[in-house]
Amino acid sequence: MKQLNLKFSSGATAFYLDTGFSHLKKIVNQKTCILLTDENVFKAHRQRFKGWNVIVLKSGEAYKIQPTIDTLVAQLIEMEADRSTTLVGVGGGVVTDITGYLAAVYMRGLKFGFVPTSILGLVDASIGGKNGIDVGDYKNMVGAIRQPNFILHDMAFLNSLPKEEWINGFAEIIKHACIKDAKLFTELERNALSQYQQKQKAISDLVQKNALIKINIVKRDEFESNERRLLNFGHTLGHALETQYELQHGQAVSIGMAFACYVSEKLCGFKDTERVEQLLSQYHLPVAAAFDKQRVFNILKMDKKRERTQMNFVLLNKIGKAVVFPISLVQLEKLLNNWN
């Protein structure tokens, strides 16, 4: 077990990397702890939840909305949850988002932690304190930045993860390589998804490497005033596509990264679009899609990264080196219309 303790403005987070789920009993008081998970994780790992207070959520992004939070608040009241209660999200990105947001608003703030069970959750969604819900077509429009008290990685949960969820998570791993780590990009080029699925040490090492990339960025820029913006590579178009076309997060972000590479070519002289697209395809991720560009742009322009008439867009100078580039909405719309 590897443990890291990081201090943030709103408190500290303990990271338990490559640890067993049983260690959770040493971190929290089982009697005053409530686990939140989804029906898929609960069904696959029912035995592990025995002896815990558990709330089982419906699976999917469609339930990451305010009515779900309202129902959960009512359940917490019924369970007599108070300020000594700790909430723990055991699941993928939807579960951790809901848990973190619920912990921020119930009784004005409860302690909370995460046990991410998907690749996406392990390397991205659980890290950094961003917790939110969707409002209509607008993804993560309402939420809070509040750091969890702990994050525990138990890689055994990946044994029940469907292949499409492995693919989903690798979009964020490729994103990290594109913006911060050219060596990681080369490592991914040399390997294949099947190798990471079959070799426990390979996926453990890869998850830790990617978790540390995000941890270090968040540690330096907790509230996204500078470097943390780079983590949005591929997400501006990606989020708009995800909500409009019911794509998985990784699929949408992959298409968003392909578009960002195209914009990088036009505005930064980026020369490796083909290499990025090849890597995405190698991990079974899409690099193009037919969509209503006007409809998607109308959602895209309401992205949280917009500042009045321009968007702070993440582009690549080269693989491993990203930059935030302000683009006028007029120019961005023109680029989108001319793409593909």
C-alpha positions as CSV (number, residue, x, y, z in Angstrom):
1,M,0.0,0.0,0.0
2,K,1.2,3.5,-0.9
3,Q,-0.2,6.5,1.0
4,L,0.1,10.1,0.1
5,N,-1.2,13.0,2.2
6,L,-1.8,16.3,0.4
7,K,-2.9,19.6,1.9
8,F,-5.4,21.9,0.1
9,S,-7.0,25.2,1.0
10,S,-10.1,23.4,2.3
11,G,-8.4,20.6,4.1
12,A,-6.2,17.5,3.4
13,T,-6.7,14.4,1.3
14,A,-5.2,11.0,2.1
15,F,-4.6,8.9,-1.0
16,Y,-4.4,5.1,-0.4
17,L,-3.0,3.7,-3.7
18,D,-3.3,0.0,-4.5
19,T,-5.1,-0.8,-1.2
20,G,-7.7,-3.3,-0.2
21,F,-11.3,-2.3,0.4
22,S,-11.1,-3.8,3.8
23,H,-8.8,-1.0,4.8
24,L,-11.8,1.4,4.7
25,K,-12.7,0.2,8.2
26,K,-9.5,1.7,9.5
27,I,-10.2,5.1,7.8
28,V,-13.9,5.6,8.9
29,N,-16.2,4.6,11.7
30,Q,-18.4,1.9,10.1
31,K,-21.4,2.8,12.2
32,T,-21.5,6.5,11.2
33,C,-20.5,5.9,7.6
34,I,-22.9,5.7,4.6
35,L,-21.7,4.2,1.3
36,L,-23.2,5.3,-1.9
37,T,-22.8,3.0,-4.9
38,D,-24.7,2.2,-8.1
39,E,-26.7,-0.9,-9.0
40,N,-24.0,-2.3,-11.3
41,V,-21.2,-2.1,-8.7
42,F,-23.5,-3.4,-5.9
43,K,-24.6,-6.4,-7.9
44,A,-21.0,-7.3,-8.9
45,H,-19.5,-6.9,-5.4
46,R,-22.5,-7.4,-3.1
47,Q,-20.4,-9.4,-0.5
48,R,-18.0,-6.5,0.0
49,F,-20.9,-4.2,1.2
50,K,-22.0,-6.5,4.0
51,G,-22.1,-4.8,7.3
52,W,-22.1,-1.3,5.8
53,N,-24.9,1.3,5.6
54,V,-25.5,1.4,1.8
55,I,-27.5,3.6,-0.6
56,V,-27.8,2.0,-4.0
57,L,-28.2,4.5,-6.9
58,K,-29.5,3.9,-10.4
59,S,-26.6,3.7,-12.9
60,G,-25.8,6.3,-15.5
61,E,-25.2,10.0,-16.3
62,A,-29.0,10.5,-16.7
63,Y,-29.4,10.3,-12.9
64,K,-26.7,12.9,-12.1
65,I,-29.4,15.6,-11.6
66,Q,-31.0,17.6,-8.9
67,P,-34.0,15.2,-8.4
68,T,-31.5,12.5,-7.4
69,I,-29.9,14.8,-4.9
70,D,-33.4,15.7,-3.4
71,T,-34.2,12.0,-3.0
72,L,-30.8,11.3,-1.4
73,V,-31.3,14.2,1.1
74,A,-34.6,12.7,2.1
75,Q,-32.9,9.3,2.6
76,L,-30.1,10.8,4.7
77,I,-32.7,12.5,6.9
78,E,-34.6,9.2,7.3
79,M,-31.3,7.5,8.2
80,E,-30.7,10.3,10.8
81,A,-27.4,11.3,9.2
82,D,-25.8,14.2,11.0
83,R,-22.5,16.1,10.9
84,S,-20.7,13.1,12.3
85,T,-21.7,11.1,9.3
86,T,-19.1,10.3,6.6
87,L,-20.3,9.7,3.0
88,V,-18.2,7.4,0.8
89,G,-18.8,7.1,-3.0
90,V,-18.0,3.6,-4.2
91,G,-18.3,3.7,-8.0
92,G,-17.4,5.5,-11.2
93,G,-17.5,9.2,-12.0
94,V,-21.2,9.6,-11.7
95,V,-21.2,8.1,-8.2
96,T,-18.2,10.2,-7.0
97,D,-19.8,13.4,-8.4
98,I,-23.1,12.8,-6.7
99,T,-21.4,11.8,-3.4
100,G,-19.1,14.9,-3.3
101,Y,-22.0,17.3,-4.2
102,L,-24.3,15.7,-1.7
103,A,-21.6,16.0,1.0
104,A,-21.1,19.6,0.2
105,V,-24.8,20.6,0.6
106,Y,-26.2,18.3,3.2
107,M,-26.2,20.1,6.6
108,R,-23.7,22.6,4.9
109,G,-21.0,20.0,4.7
110,L,-20.2,16.4,5.7
111,K,-16.9,14.6,5.6
112,F,-16.6,12.4,2.5
113,G,-14.3,10.0,0.6
114,F,-14.1,8.0,-2.6
115,V,-13.4,4.4,-3.6
116,P,-13.3,4.8,-7.4
117,T,-14.2,1.5,-9.2
118,S,-13.6,2.5,-12.9
119,I,-10.5,3.6,-14.9
120,L,-12.1,7.0,-15.4
121,G,-12.8,7.3,-11.6
122,L,-9.3,6.2,-10.6
123,V,-7.3,8.5,-12.9
124,D,-9.6,11.5,-13.1
125,A,-13.1,11.9,-11.8
126,S,-12.4,11.2,-8.1
127,I,-9.4,13.5,-7.9
128,G,-9.4,17.3,-7.5
129,G,-12.5,18.1,-5.5
130,K,-14.8,19.1,-8.5
131,N,-18.2,17.6,-7.7
132,G,-21.3,18.5,-9.6
133,I,-24.6,17.7,-11.3
134,D,-26.0,18.3,-14.8
135,V,-28.7,20.8,-15.6
136,G,-30.6,19.9,-18.8
137,D,-28.1,19.8,-21.7
138,Y,-25.4,21.5,-19.6
139,K,-22.9,19.2,-18.0
140,N,-21.6,19.8,-14.4
141,M,-23.3,23.3,-14.4
142,V,-24.0,23.2,-10.7
143,G,-21.5,22.0,-8.1
144,A,-18.6,22.8,-5.7
145,I,-14.9,22.4,-5.4
146,R,-14.3,20.6,-2.1
147,Q,-11.6,18.1,-1.5
148,P,-12.4,14.6,-0.3
149,N,-10.9,13.5,3.0
150,F,-9.6,10.4,1.4
151,I,-9.4,8.4,-1.9
152,L,-8.9,4.6,-1.7
153,H,-7.8,2.6,-4.7
154,D,-8.7,-1.1,-4.7
155,M,-7.8,-2.4,-8.2
156,A,-9.9,-5.6,-7.6
157,F,-13.0,-3.6,-8.6
158,L,-11.7,-3.5,-12.1
159,N,-12.3,-7.3,-12.4
160,S,-16.0,-6.6,-13.1
161,L,-15.5,-3.5,-15.3
162,P,-17.0,-4.0,-18.8
163,K,-14.6,-3.5,-21.7
164,E,-16.4,-0.3,-22.8
165,E,-15.7,1.3,-19.4
166,W,-12.0,0.4,-19.8
167,I,-12.1,2.2,-23.2
168,N,-14.0,5.1,-21.6
169,G,-11.3,5.7,-19.0
170,F,-8.4,5.5,-21.4
171,A,-9.5,8.7,-23.0
172,E,-8.5,10.5,-19.9
173,I,-5.2,8.6,-19.7
174,I,-4.4,9.7,-23.3
175,K,-5.4,13.2,-22.4
176,H,-2.9,13.3,-19.6
177,A,-0.2,12.1,-22.0
178,C,-1.1,14.7,-24.6
179,I,-0.9,17.6,-22.2
180,K,1.8,16.6,-19.7
181,D,3.8,13.5,-20.5
182,A,5.4,12.7,-23.9
183,K,7.0,9.5,-22.4
184,L,3.6,8.2,-21.3
185,F,2.3,8.9,-24.8
186,T,5.1,6.7,-26.2
187,E,4.4,4.0,-23.6
188,L,0.8,3.9,-24.7
189,E,1.8,3.7,-28.3
190,R,3.9,0.6,-27.5
191,N,1.1,-1.2,-25.7
192,A,-2.5,-2.1,-26.2
193,L,-5.7,-2.1,-24.1
194,S,-5.6,-5.9,-23.8
195,Q,-2.2,-5.8,-22.2
196,Y,-3.3,-3.5,-19.4
197,Q,-6.5,-5.5,-18.9
198,Q,-4.5,-8.7,-18.5
199,K,-1.5,-7.5,-16.4
200,Q,-2.3,-6.4,-12.8
201,K,1.0,-4.6,-12.3
202,A,0.8,-2.8,-15.7
203,I,-2.6,-1.3,-14.9
204,S,-1.7,-0.5,-11.3
205,D,1.4,1.4,-12.4
206,L,-0.5,3.2,-15.1
207,V,-3.3,4.2,-12.8
208,Q,-0.8,5.5,-10.2
209,K,1.2,7.4,-12.8
210,N,-1.9,9.1,-14.1
211,A,-3.4,9.8,-10.7
212,L,-0.1,11.5,-9.7
213,I,-0.2,13.7,-12.9
214,K,-3.6,15.0,-11.9
215,I,-2.8,15.2,-8.2
216,N,0.3,17.4,-8.8
217,I,-1.6,19.7,-11.2
218,V,-4.5,20.2,-8.6
219,K,-2.0,20.7,-5.8
220,R,-0.4,23.6,-7.7
221,D,-3.7,25.1,-8.9
222,E,-6.7,24.0,-6.8
223,F,-9.2,26.5,-8.2
224,E,-8.3,26.3,-11.9
225,S,-6.9,29.8,-12.3
226,N,-3.9,28.6,-14.4
227,E,-2.4,25.1,-14.9
228,R,-5.5,23.1,-14.0
229,R,-7.3,24.5,-17.1
230,L,-5.1,22.2,-19.1
231,L,-7.1,19.2,-17.8
232,N,-9.9,20.4,-20.0
233,F,-8.2,19.3,-23.2
234,G,-10.9,17.8,-25.4
235,H,-13.6,18.6,-22.9
236,T,-15.1,21.8,-24.4
237,L,-16.5,20.1,-27.5
238,G,-16.6,16.8,-25.7
239,H,-19.1,17.9,-23.0
240,A,-21.4,19.4,-25.7
241,L,-21.4,16.2,-27.7
242,E,-21.8,14.0,-24.6
243,T,-25.1,15.7,-23.5
244,Q,-26.6,16.1,-27.0
245,Y,-25.9,12.6,-28.3
246,E,-25.7,10.4,-25.2
247,L,-22.1,9.4,-25.9
248,Q,-20.0,8.0,-23.1
249,H,-17.7,10.6,-21.6
250,G,-14.5,9.0,-23.1
251,Q,-16.0,8.8,-26.6
252,A,-17.1,12.4,-26.5
253,V,-13.7,13.6,-25.1
254,S,-11.9,11.6,-27.7
255,I,-13.7,13.4,-30.5
256,G,-13.1,16.6,-28.6
257,M,-9.4,15.9,-28.5
258,A,-9.3,15.2,-32.3
259,F,-11.0,18.6,-32.8
260,A,-8.6,20.3,-30.4
261,C,-5.7,18.9,-32.4
262,Y,-7.2,20.3,-35.6
263,V,-7.5,23.8,-33.9
264,S,-3.9,23.4,-32.6
265,E,-2.7,22.8,-36.2
266,K,-4.4,26.0,-37.3
267,L,-3.4,28.3,-34.4
268,C,-0.3,26.8,-32.9
269,G,1.4,24.9,-35.7
270,F,0.9,21.5,-34.0
271,K,2.2,18.8,-36.3
272,D,1.1,15.5,-34.6
273,T,-2.6,15.3,-35.1
274,E,-2.3,12.1,-37.0
275,R,-0.3,10.5,-34.2
276,V,-2.8,11.5,-31.6
277,E,-5.7,10.2,-33.7
278,Q,-3.9,6.9,-34.3
279,L,-3.4,6.4,-30.5
280,L,-7.0,7.1,-29.8
281,S,-8.0,4.6,-32.5
282,Q,-5.5,2.1,-31.1
283,Y,-7.5,2.2,-27.8
284,H,-10.9,1.9,-29.7
285,L,-11.9,5.5,-29.2
286,P,-13.6,7.5,-32.0
287,V,-11.9,10.6,-33.6
288,A,-14.9,11.8,-35.7
289,A,-18.7,11.8,-35.7
290,A,-21.5,13.3,-37.7
291,F,-23.4,15.9,-35.6
292,D,-25.5,19.0,-35.9
293,K,-22.7,21.6,-35.6
294,Q,-25.0,24.5,-34.9
295,R,-26.9,22.6,-32.2
296,V,-23.7,21.5,-30.5
297,F,-22.1,25.0,-30.8
298,N,-25.1,26.5,-29.0
299,I,-24.3,24.2,-26.0
300,L,-20.6,24.6,-26.3
301,K,-20.7,28.4,-26.1
302,M,-22.2,28.1,-22.6
303,D,-19.2,26.1,-21.4
304,K,-17.8,27.3,-18.0
305,K,-14.5,28.1,-19.7
306,R,-16.1,31.0,-21.6
307,E,-15.3,34.5,-20.7
308,R,-17.8,36.9,-22.4
309,T,-17.1,36.7,-26.2
310,Q,-14.2,34.2,-26.1
311,M,-13.4,30.7,-24.9
312,N,-10.3,29.6,-23.1
313,F,-9.5,26.6,-25.3
314,V,-6.8,24.0,-24.5
315,L,-4.5,23.4,-27.4
316,L,-1.2,21.5,-28.0
317,N,2.1,23.1,-29.0
318,K,3.5,19.5,-29.1
319,I,2.8,16.2,-27.5
320,G,3.3,16.6,-23.8
321,K,3.0,20.4,-23.9
322,A,-0.4,22.1,-23.8
323,V,-1.4,25.7,-23.6
324,V,-4.6,27.7,-22.8
325,F,-5.4,29.8,-25.9
326,P,-8.2,32.4,-25.9
327,I,-10.3,32.0,-29.0
328,S,-13.2,34.3,-30.0
329,L,-16.6,32.5,-30.2
330,V,-16.9,33.8,-33.8
331,Q,-13.5,32.2,-34.8
332,L,-14.3,29.0,-32.8
333,E,-17.7,28.6,-34.6
334,K,-15.9,29.0,-38.0
335,L,-13.3,26.4,-37.0
336,L,-16.0,23.9,-36.0
337,N,-17.9,24.4,-39.2
338,N,-14.7,23.8,-41.3
339,W,-13.6,20.7,-39.4
340,N,-14.0,17.4,-41.2
